[in-house]
Amino acid sequence: MNKKISIDLSLMDENKGTGSAGSQVYYLTHQVSKLTSHLELHPKDYSSQRGLWKLLGKRKRLSIYLSDKNPTLYNKVIKNLSIRGLKGR
């Protein structure tokens, strides 16, 4: 079950590595998809639902930060991951 995640190198800043906001959004999106598929099989797993909401909140905060600091990278991340953008931004 330990799969390695291949992070798109174009989403990372040159000096930050995997700690950059773009790569963190990518990783969180992967985690969200795993939890979503788990919850489809186990709809009453409320602790996993809470974990999913926490991950979505963290991804949203990182997306807000990224859209403020580097809008071109933000647009690239949103497009590559096929996730919705922020409302009103």
N, C-alpha and C positions, 0 to 999 in steps of 0.2 A: 504494500500500500504506500510505501515511500517512493513517490515519483518525484523526479527532479523537474523543476519548473524552468523552462527555457525563457529567459527574460529577453525581450526585444531590446537590443543594445541601442537602438535609436531613441528609446524612451529614457535613457539614463544620461545624466550630465557627465561630462568627461571626468571631473574630479571627484564626484560623489559616489560613484559605484552603485551598489544596490540600495544605498540609503537615500537616494534621491526620491523626490516626491513622485515622479513619473513611474519609477520602478515599484514603489510601494503601492501605488494605485493599481498597477498591473497585478501584483501579488495578491492584494486584497480582493480584486475581481475574481481571481482564480479561487480563492477561499470561499467567496460568496457563491460561486457556481457549484462548488462541492457541497456546501451546506444546503443549497437549494435542492439539489438532487437527493440529498439525504432526507430532507423534509417532505419531499414528494412521497417517499416510502413510509415515513413515520410522521404523520401530520400532527400527532399529539405530543411530540417531543418539545416541550415548552422551553427547556433549558437551551436547546439548539436554536429555537426561535429567538431567544434573548441574545444568544451569541451572534446570530445573523444580524439583528438590529444594531448591535454594537459595532460589527464590522462595517455595516452600511454607513453608520454615523462617522466612523473614522475615515472611510473612503470619501465621504462628502466633505469633511473638514480638509483633507489633503487636496481634494479637487478645488476647493475654494482658494486655498493657499497657492496652488499651482496656477490657477487662472489669474490671480493677482500678480504673481511674480514673473511668470513666463507664459503668456497667452498662446504663443505659437506651439510650445510643447504641450500645453493643455489641449489644444485643438487636435494635435497629432495623437495624443493618448486616447481621447474620446473617440476619434475616428477608428484607430487601430483596434480598440477593445469593443467597439460597437455598443457603447453604453450611452445613456442619455446625458446630455449636458445639464448644467445648472440652470435653474429658472431665473430669468431676468438678467442673465449675464451674457 
